[in-house]
């Protein structure tokens, strides 16, 4: 089992399991190695269970994304064309309604985000994996990224814009998160 210890200016000894199942420990500078080893041994059962849960979650996410093979240039091009046909009309509609105009819309195979927005350049990018979610959830992501052209951060103003232009955004976000999590 991989355990990474980092010494920091902190008062407490803390531990977390990262996505790949590795154990990351933050320890106060100067703490004896024996104290850290004792902490690990005391929490060994929790570590085993948490690592198993993290690895199951990772396998579930991978199985979700594997539903859309994007291994070849042809597969990526076909997915890009399908997603463009879905997203571009939505983006045009909401751009008009919201009074914003993205300079460019891009499509990439992203697994860490459904979409991104470079607010200064007005470039919006969507994950090809949006093809795996219901159309109304794709619409939520389109509105979300276009809202960033008005409000760059996820503050109260941003949420008010989402409420105004896509009132079901919280429900869509929940649905999308549930699709990539472990089914119990």
N, C-alpha and C positions, 0 to 999 in steps of 0.2 A: 504494500500500500504506500503510495507516494504522499509524503508529508513535507510541506514546505514551511519553514519557520522564518518569520521576518521580525527583526527587532525594531521597535518604534518607540517614539516618545509617548507612551501611554501608561496608564496606571494598572490596567487590567490585562489579563491573559484571555484572549478570545480565539475562537475557532469557527471556521466555516467550511462547507463543502462546496466546491465550485462545480460548474456544469459537467466537466469531464470526470467528476468523482474524486479529484485530488483534495487532500485536506490542507487548508491554509491556516496557519496559526500566527497570530500577532502577539508578541511578547514584549514586555517592558525591557528597555535597554538595561543590560547588566543582570537580568534574571538568570539564575543558574540553570544549566541544561538539565540537571536532575529534577528540578521543579517542573520543567516543561514535560519531561518524560513521564513524571507522576501524573500530570494533568491528562496526558494522552491515554495512559493506562486506565485512569479513573473513568474516562469517557469512551473507552473502546467499543462498548456495545452500541452506544449512540452513533459513533462513527460508522460502524458496519451498516446499521440500518439507514443512516442518512446517505451513505455512498450508494447503497442498493437503490434507494429511491431516486437519487440523482441520475444514475445510469439508466434506470427504467424510463425516466422522463426523457432522457436524451434519445433512447431507442425509439420511443413513441414519436418524438418530433421527427426523427429521421424517417420513420415509416410514413409519416404524413407527407413529407417533402418528396419521398421516393415515388409517390403516386404520379408525379409529373416529371418524367425523365428529361433532363436537360444536359445530356452527355455529349451530344454532337452539335455542330453548327446548324444542321438542318432542324433538329428538335428545338433549339433556341429560336431560330427564325420563325418556325411555325407558331410557337408559343407567343412570341413577340407580336406577330400579326393578329393572332386571336385576341390578345389582350388590348392591342391598339384599337381594334374594332369595337371593343367593349368600353374602354376608358375614354377615348377621344370624344365621342358624343357626350358623355357625362361631363367631361372637363369643359367642353364648349358651353353646355347648358349652364353649369354652375358658375363658370367664369362670367357669363353675361349677368346672371342673377346677382352675383356677389360684387361685380364691378372690378374684377381683377383679370389680368392677362399674363399667364405664364409665358416666358420668352421661349422656353423649350420644354417638351415632355419626353422623358427617356424611360426605357424599360430595361431592367437588369435582373439577373437571378440572385436575389437577396433573401437570405433565410433569417437574418437578425432583425429586419424591419420590413413592414409592408410597403412603406413609402418614405421618401425623404424630400426635403425642400431646401434648396439653397436660396434663401430669401434675397440676398443682395443681387444675385445673378438672375433671380426669378426662374430657376430651373427646378422642375418637379420630376421626380423619378419614382417609378412604381415597380414592385417586385413581380416577376413573372409568375410567382407562386400564388398570386391573387386569383389565378385561374382555378385554384382548388377550393375557393370559398364561394358562398352564395353571392349573387349579383348585388343584392342590397348591401352586403358587407363591403364589396368593392366600391360601391357608391360612397359609403362612409369614409373610406380611405381617400378617395378623390376629394371629397369636401374637406377632410382633415388637412390634406396637403395644401389645398387652395386657401384655406383659412390662415395658413402660415404666411401667405403673401400679404395678409393684412396685419396679423399679430404673430411675430416669430416665436414667442415662448408659449408654454402651456399654462398660462395664468388665467385669472378669472375672466378677462376680456376674451381670450381665446375660447374658453368653454361657453361663454355667452354666444359667441359667433357660431359655434357648433350647435348649440341649442336652437339657434335661429334658423340655420340653413339645413340641418339634418338632426331633428329632435330625437331620433332613435339611435344616436351614436353610442350611447353607453351600452345598449342592448347588443349592437353590432360588435363592439369591442369585446364584450363578454363572450359572445358566440365564437369569435375568432380565436380568443385565448383558449377556450374550451377545446377547440378542434386540434390544437397542437399539444395539449397536455395528456398525461397518462389517464387512460380510462380505467376507473377502479371497479 
